[in-house]
Amino acid sequence: MANENKPNNKLIRPRHLKKLGIPGMIVILLLFIGVTVYNDNFAGNDDENSSAETSSDNVVTVDQHIDGDTTRFNYQGDTHNFRYLIINTPEIGRDGDEDDPYAQEAFERTQELLDNAQEITVEFDEEKTDQYDRYLAYVYADGEMVNETLVREGLATVDYVHPPNDKYEDILRDAEEEAKQNQVGVWSE
């Protein structure tokens, strides 16, 4: 019974670690650290590459200018109409109707921004298309959001805000407030 109360001086280690010994545990630890660092580095690169692929997938070219807030773009091997999200430009007259005030200016400004751009990209919100099968997008000419530029210059108003497609509503409302204060475009009358 005296042996039962005697402290055990041996360290209790799992058998597999005991068999490896100190040098083996150091090798495993170094391998673990190396794999972790390797994965972290390449996971970061994969994220960057997938972001680049996503943005390059959204590069478009102009097929046809329709009006200030609609453009037909070449997109992923086909042509599609794109309606600019959260804005409305004055209507160009069709079938003999007169243009709304500033309709031609909005059309020409959109055309100018897009035709002078080195790169045009589109960004979708939650819903990619509308009931007319048009793509709904924020359009960028060399990184500048065309939707916002048109609103800020008084050539478009904030309109057709339909959640969940309202990601940039606040930015566009701020641009509209600025246009009103500066009394430009449709706000000059």
C-alpha positions as CSV (number, residue, x, y, z in Angstrom):
1,M,0.0,0.0,0.0
2,A,2.9,2.3,0.5
3,N,3.5,2.2,-3.2
4,E,0.0,3.5,-4.0
5,N,0.7,6.9,-2.4
6,K,4.1,7.2,-4.0
7,P,4.2,10.0,-6.6
8,N,4.8,8.9,-10.2
9,N,7.8,10.9,-11.5
10,K,7.2,9.9,-15.1
11,L,5.5,12.5,-17.4
12,I,2.3,11.2,-18.8
13,R,2.5,11.6,-22.6
14,P,0.4,10.0,-25.4
15,R,2.2,7.1,-26.8
16,H,2.6,8.4,-30.3
17,L,4.3,11.6,-29.1
18,K,6.5,9.6,-26.8
19,K,7.7,7.5,-29.7
20,L,8.6,10.6,-31.8
21,G,10.7,12.2,-29.1
22,I,11.7,15.9,-29.0
23,P,13.2,16.0,-32.5
24,G,10.2,14.4,-34.1
25,M,7.8,16.8,-32.3
26,I,9.9,19.8,-33.6
27,V,9.7,18.5,-37.1
28,I,5.9,18.1,-36.9
29,L,5.6,21.6,-35.4
30,L,7.7,23.1,-38.2
31,L,5.6,21.3,-40.8
32,F,2.4,22.5,-39.2
33,I,3.7,26.1,-39.2
34,G,4.9,25.8,-42.8
35,V,1.6,24.4,-44.1
36,T,-0.3,27.2,-42.2
37,V,1.8,30.0,-43.7
38,Y,1.7,28.4,-47.2
39,N,-2.1,28.1,-47.1
40,D,-2.6,31.6,-45.8
41,N,-0.4,33.1,-48.5
42,F,-2.1,31.2,-51.3
43,A,-5.6,31.7,-50.0
44,G,-5.0,35.4,-50.1
45,N,-3.8,35.2,-53.7
46,D,-6.8,33.1,-54.7
47,D,-9.1,35.7,-53.3
48,E,-7.3,38.4,-55.2
49,N,-7.5,36.4,-58.4
50,S,-11.1,35.6,-58.0
51,S,-11.9,39.3,-57.4
52,A,-9.9,40.1,-60.6
53,E,-11.8,37.5,-62.5
54,T,-15.1,38.8,-61.2
55,S,-14.3,42.4,-62.2
56,S,-13.0,41.3,-65.6
57,D,-16.2,39.3,-66.1
58,N,-18.0,42.6,-65.7
59,V,-16.1,44.5,-68.3
60,V,-18.4,45.6,-71.1
61,T,-18.2,47.5,-74.4
62,V,-20.8,49.7,-75.9
63,D,-22.9,48.2,-78.7
64,Q,-25.5,51.0,-78.9
65,H,-26.5,54.1,-76.9
66,I,-30.2,54.0,-76.2
67,D,-30.8,57.0,-74.0
68,G,-29.3,58.6,-70.8
69,D,-30.0,55.7,-68.5
70,T,-30.1,52.7,-70.9
71,T,-27.2,51.3,-73.0
72,R,-26.8,48.2,-75.0
73,F,-23.5,46.6,-74.0
74,N,-21.5,43.7,-75.3
75,Y,-21.4,41.5,-72.2
76,Q,-20.1,37.9,-71.9
77,G,-20.2,37.2,-75.7
78,D,-23.6,38.7,-76.4
79,T,-25.4,42.1,-76.5
80,H,-27.8,43.1,-73.8
81,N,-29.7,46.2,-72.7
82,F,-28.5,47.6,-69.3
83,R,-30.8,49.9,-67.3
84,Y,-28.8,52.1,-64.9
85,L,-29.9,51.4,-61.3
86,I,-31.7,54.0,-59.1
87,I,-31.7,56.8,-61.6
88,N,-34.0,58.2,-64.3
89,T,-33.0,60.5,-67.1
90,P,-35.5,62.7,-69.0
91,E,-37.1,60.8,-71.9
92,I,-36.0,61.2,-75.5
93,G,-39.1,61.6,-77.7
94,R,-40.1,58.6,-79.7
95,D,-42.5,58.3,-82.6
96,G,-42.7,62.0,-83.2
97,D,-43.0,63.0,-79.5
98,E,-40.8,65.9,-78.3
99,D,-37.8,65.2,-76.0
100,D,-38.2,66.1,-72.3
101,P,-36.0,69.0,-71.2
102,Y,-32.4,67.8,-70.7
103,A,-33.1,64.4,-72.4
104,Q,-30.6,65.2,-75.1
105,E,-28.0,66.5,-72.7
106,A,-28.3,63.4,-70.5
107,F,-28.0,61.1,-73.6
108,E,-24.9,63.0,-74.9
109,R,-23.2,63.1,-71.4
110,T,-23.7,59.3,-71.0
111,Q,-22.4,58.8,-74.5
112,E,-19.4,61.1,-73.8
113,L,-18.5,59.3,-70.5
114,L,-18.7,55.8,-72.1
115,D,-17.0,56.6,-75.5
116,N,-14.1,58.3,-73.8
117,A,-13.5,55.6,-71.2
118,Q,-10.6,53.2,-71.4
119,E,-12.6,50.6,-69.5
120,I,-16.3,50.3,-68.8
121,T,-17.5,47.9,-66.0
122,V,-20.8,47.1,-64.6
123,E,-21.8,46.2,-61.0
124,F,-24.9,44.4,-60.2
125,D,-27.0,44.7,-57.0
126,E,-29.1,41.9,-55.5
127,E,-31.4,41.4,-58.5
128,K,-29.6,41.2,-61.8
129,T,-32.5,41.7,-64.3
130,D,-35.9,43.4,-64.4
131,Q,-39.2,42.2,-65.8
132,Y,-38.1,43.4,-69.3
133,D,-35.0,41.1,-69.2
134,R,-32.7,44.2,-69.0
135,Y,-29.7,43.9,-66.8
136,L,-29.8,46.3,-63.9
137,A,-26.4,47.8,-63.1
138,Y,-24.3,50.6,-61.7
139,V,-22.1,51.5,-64.7
140,Y,-18.5,52.7,-64.3
141,A,-16.4,54.6,-66.9
142,D,-12.8,54.3,-65.8
143,G,-13.9,53.7,-62.2
144,E,-16.3,56.7,-62.1
145,M,-19.9,55.7,-61.5
146,V,-21.9,57.1,-64.4
147,N,-25.2,56.8,-62.4
148,E,-23.8,59.2,-59.8
149,T,-22.2,61.6,-62.4
150,L,-25.5,62.0,-64.2
151,V,-27.4,62.7,-60.9
152,R,-24.7,65.1,-59.6
153,E,-24.8,67.1,-62.9
154,G,-28.6,67.4,-62.8
155,L,-29.1,65.2,-65.8
156,A,-30.8,62.4,-63.9
157,T,-33.0,62.1,-60.7
158,V,-33.0,59.4,-58.1
159,D,-35.9,57.2,-59.0
160,Y,-37.0,53.6,-59.3
161,V,-35.5,52.6,-55.9
162,H,-36.6,49.0,-55.4
163,P,-35.1,47.1,-52.5
164,P,-33.1,45.0,-52.5
165,N,-31.5,46.9,-55.4
166,D,-30.6,50.0,-53.3
167,K,-26.9,49.5,-52.4
168,Y,-25.9,53.0,-53.5
169,E,-29.2,54.9,-52.8
170,D,-27.5,57.1,-50.1
171,I,-24.7,58.1,-52.4
172,L,-27.1,58.9,-55.2
173,R,-29.4,60.9,-52.9
174,D,-26.4,62.9,-51.7
175,A,-25.5,63.6,-55.3
176,E,-29.0,64.7,-56.1
177,E,-29.1,67.0,-53.1
178,E,-25.8,68.6,-54.4
179,A,-27.4,69.1,-57.8
180,K,-30.4,70.7,-56.3
181,Q,-28.3,73.1,-54.2
182,N,-26.2,74.0,-57.2
183,Q,-29.3,74.4,-59.3
184,V,-27.9,72.4,-62.3
185,G,-29.7,70.6,-65.1
186,V,-33.2,69.6,-64.3
187,W,-32.9,71.6,-61.0
188,S,-32.1,74.9,-62.7
189,E,-35.7,75.7,-63.6
